[in-house]
């Protein structure tokens, strides 16, 4: 029986790190694309009080809102916003199923 070579084990770890970095790069590109897409869709006035935070595995966007009033207004127009976001995101190769508005995680830019 042959023993594992330390150099081959280190090569495998290097490959795993490279794959993880590629995945992170892909995630950051997707997230920045979705953040830009959000601000394009809702406009400058609303994007000052809301921002894209993350996308869940079930393809739901999490949008942080400044307060409950902004959250309620966006929720009221959710169907229109979701329709526009779906159209634009499909061109980028991203699928969106839902939008979740959250005002509890809002942090001001400092």
Buried (B, 14 or more C-beta within 10 A) or exposed (E): EEEEEEEEEEEEEEEEEEEEEEEEEEEEEBBEBBBBBBBEBBEEEBBEBBBBBBBEEEEBBBBBBBEEEBBEBBBEEBEEBBEBBBEBBEEEEBEBEEBBBEBEEBEEEE
